[in-house]
Structure formats: structure tokens, C-alpha cells
Amino acid sequence: MIRKTVANVTDALVGVQDGMTFMLGGFGLCGIPENAISELVKLGVNDITCISNNAGVDDFGLGLLLQKHQIKKMVSSYVGENDEFERQMLSGELEVELTPQGTLAEKCRAAQAGFPAFFTPAGYGTEVAQGKEVREFNGKMYILEEAFKADFAFVKAWKGDAAGNLIFKGTARNFNPCMCGAATITVAEVEELVPVGELDPNQIHIPGIFVQRIFQGKDYEKRIEQRTVRQK
């Protein structure tokens, strides 16, 4: 059995360099790899490209990297609640590639499955289609989208074992699963790391073949982006 456990987040991020492309799982602030992001801030890597559904908020998640101007380019589906993201985009400080959310997910999944590209109707007739191949299938127009190419994928799971098998909890099962195996190296941080054999095989969402490094995360804040409660 191949053991993929590393001691901590520092060991998990060995090889990270300036100018690389990173995938980061999560949706808003749900299921984001908090430990990996904090380590990227600490390492001070610059000129990076981040592929993530959005960029968190000003003072948390990818917002921490934006604050220090470590991100050169964001590939996202929307700006979300991050005012600094919006400011840098409008001022031209940050290159932004806005991508339809389903296309973003499929570009990850295609990379995971080893497909170089796929056709989708999303974005046809808009700026999204500019410069891309267009074909007609059964009377409907589609554009060609290429799969992502990334150096590292950082994902967050609820439970994992030493072989890299992962279980995601609730809505944290968003972009995390499709980013596993979609980069040269996939790093998984988990809330609970268990020995091989303790996870029910029927409950595993991602098999260990898609993960190269796994470590036990700590100090999770799990912030809520927009808390809405019922009035009493």
C-alpha cells in the first residue's frame, strides 16, 4: 500500500514556486483548503494563477493572497463578496478570466479524466466564445473549451486515509472532488486522517489514485460568507 501521508502543510507544499498555476477547491468559504492557503501566504509565492470558483472574502480564503498581491491571474466564475478582488480587477492590477460555472467545473473534470478538451453550448454568442472553435451538433452551436493545466490542486475533505482516499461532507462536496487528480500534484488536507481500512469503501467519494499528498489539517475557522437567520 502506497502511503501518501505527510507530516504537515509545510511538507505538503514542497515544490511550490512562483509563477505556478494552482487549483483551489471550495465554494465561497465552504470547503476551502484553509491550511494550504495560509501556507501559500506564508511562503510568499508570487505571480501565481489561481483556479477557483471565486476568491473568498477580503480577509479570508483567497482574499489573503489577493491582499498581498501574490495572485497574478484569477480564473473564476464570479467575483463574489470580495471587494479587493473587484478593485484589483477594475484597476487592471489583476488579470481575471471569468468562466461559466458549469464550464469551470467541467474543465476541472476533463483534466481529471485525461480529456484535453470538450464542446459546450455555454457562452456561445458571448465574449466567452471569442477566439474559440465553434461547431454545430444536431442544430445547436457549441464552443470548444480546453481542460485546465495546473501544477498543484489543493482540496479540503472531511475524512481521509493514509492511501489518499477521501470523503467530503455536505456542500463541501463542491469543486473539491473534480479538482482531485486534475493537476500534476493533488494535495488534500483533511479534518480527520485515519489508517487505511477504516473508511467504508462505499462511502469514499475520491479514491486515493487521484491524490499524491495528504495531511491532517488544523485550526479550521469554517466561516460563513453570508449568514441568514430567521427573525424570531
ZAMARGU-4260 file (C-alpha; in steps of 0.2 Angstrom, whole numbers, plus 5000, padded with zeros to 4 digits):
<rodrens>
0) 5000/5000/5000 | 5007/5017/4995 | 5007/5029/5010 | 5004/5047/5005 | 5003/5055/5022
5) 5015/5070/5025 | 5018/5077/5042 | 5011/5094/5040 | 5006/5108/5027 | 5024/5113/5025
10) 5029/5096/5019 | 5013/5095/5008 | 5018/5111/4999 | 5036/5106/4994 | 5039/5111/4976
15) 5028/5126/4976 | 5036/5140/4966 | 5032/5157/4959 | 5023/5158/4943 | 5014/5141/4945
20) 4995/5138/4942 | 4985/5131/4957 | 4968/5124/4958 | 4959/5128/4975 | 4943/5119/4980
25) 4928/5126/4989 | 4913/5137/4985 | 4914/5154/4993 | 4920/5150/5010 | 4913/5132/5011
30) 4926/5118/5010 | 4941/5129/5006 | 4958/5122/5010 | 4962/5134/5024 | 4979/5127/5029
35) 4986/5127/5011 | 4980/5145/5008 | 4988/5151/5024 | 5004/5142/5019 | 5004/5150/5002
40) 5003/5167/5011 | 5017/5162/5022 | 5028/5156/5008 | 5026/5172/4999 | 5025/5164/4982
45) 5021/5177/4968 | 5014/5179/4951 | 5003/5164/4953 | 4987/5159/4943 | 4973/5153/4954
50) 4958/5142/4948 | 4944/5143/4960 | 4925/5146/4959 | 4928/5163/4967 | 4940/5172/4979
55) 4933/5171/4996 | 4931/5187/5005 | 4943/5202/5009 | 4951/5194/5024 | 4949/5176/5022
60) 4952/5162/5010 | 4960/5168/4993 | 4957/5185/4999 | 4973/5184/5010 | 4983/5180/4994
65) 4975/5195/4985 | 4979/5207/4999 | 4997/5203/4997 | 4996/5204/4978 | 5003/5187/4976
70) 4990/5182/4963 | 4993/5187/4945 | 4978/5179/4937 | 4961/5173/4944 | 4951/5160/4934
75) 4934/5161/4942 | 4915/5160/4939 | 4911/5176/4948 | 4919/5190/4959 | 4908/5186/4974
80) 4909/5195/4991 | 4927/5200/4989 | 4929/5219/4987 | 4948/5218/4985 | 4945/5206/4970
85) 4933/5218/4962 | 4945/5233/4965 | 4960/5224/4958 | 4950/5218/4943 | 4943/5235/4938
90) 4960/5244/4941 | 4969/5232/4930 | 4981/5225/4944 | 4974/5208/4942 | 4970/5198/4926
95) 4953/5189/4928 | 4946/5176/4917 | 4928/5174/4921 | 4921/5157/4916 | 4903/5150/4917
100) 4902/5140/4932 | 4897/5123/4924 | 4912/5126/4912 | 4924/5129/4926 | 4918/5113/4934
105) 4920/5103/4918 | 4937/5110/4914 | 4942/5103/4930 | 4934/5086/4927 | 4940/5085/4910
110) 4958/5087/4916 | 4955/5074/4930 | 4949/5061/4917 | 4963/5065/4905 | 4952/5073/4891
115) 4961/5088/4883 | 4945/5097/4878 | 4926/5097/4876 | 4912/5106/4867 | 4899/5115/4877
120) 4885/5127/4872 | 4888/5138/4887 | 4895/5155/4882 | 4891/5153/4863 | 4887/5170/4856
125) 4895/5180/4870 | 4913/5186/4874 | 4917/5169/4882 | 4917/5162/4864 | 4929/5174/4857
130) 4944/5166/4848 | 4937/5148/4851 | 4932/5135/4839 | 4913/5134/4836 | 4904/5118/4829
135) 4886/5113/4826 | 4879/5097/4834 | 4861/5092/4830 | 4857/5110/4825 | 4864/5118/4841
140) 4880/5128/4842 | 4894/5123/4854 | 4911/5131/4858 | 4927/5121/4861 | 4934/5123/4879
145) 4951/5116/4884 | 4954/5107/4900 | 4964/5116/4914 | 4983/5113/4916 | 4988/5116/4934
150) 5004/5112/4944 | 4995/5109/4961 | 4977/5106/4966 | 4973/5110/4984 | 4957/5102/4991
155) 4949/5100/5008 | 4940/5084/5014 | 4931/5079/5029 | 4940/5062/5031 | 4954/5054/5023
160) 4966/5039/5025 | 4984/5036/5023 | 4982/5030/5005 | 4973/5046/5000 | 4955/5040/4999
165) 4943/5055/5003 | 4926/5058/5010 | 4918/5075/5008 | 4905/5082/5020 | 4889/5091/5014
170) 4891/5105/5002 | 4910/5105/5004 | 4907/5092/4990 | 4908/5106/4978 | 4923/5109/4967
175) 4934/5098/4978 | 4931/5081/4970 | 4933/5087/4952 | 4949/5095/4956 | 4957/5079/4963
180) 4969/5072/4950 | 4966/5087/4939 | 4984/5094/4942 | 5001/5087/4942 | 5001/5086/4961
185) 4985/5085/4972 | 4987/5089/4990 | 4972/5085/5001 | 4970/5092/5019 | 4958/5083/5030
190) 4949/5086/5046 | 4952/5068/5051 | 4966/5057/5045 | 4963/5038/5048 | 4973/5022/5045
195) 4969/5013/5029 | 4954/5001/5031 | 4944/5012/5042 | 4934/5021/5029 | 4919/5012/5022
200) 4923/5009/5004 | 4905/5013/4999 | 4906/5030/5007 | 4923/5035/4998 | 4920/5050/4985
205) 4938/5050/4978 | 4949/5036/4978 | 4967/5038/4983 | 4974/5036/4965 | 4969/5054/4962
210) 4979/5061/4977 | 4998/5062/4979 | 4999/5070/4997 | 4988/5070/5012 | 4989/5078/5029
215) 4979/5082/5044 | 4973/5100/5044 | 4970/5110/5060 | 4963/5126/5067 | 4948/5127/5054
220) 4938/5143/5056 | 4924/5137/5043 | 4917/5155/5041 | 4900/5158/5034 | 4900/5170/5019
225) 4883/5176/5022 | 4874/5171/5037 | 4855/5172/5036 | 4844/5168/5051 | 4825/5168/5053
230) 4818/5183/5063 | 4810/5177/5080
</rodrens>
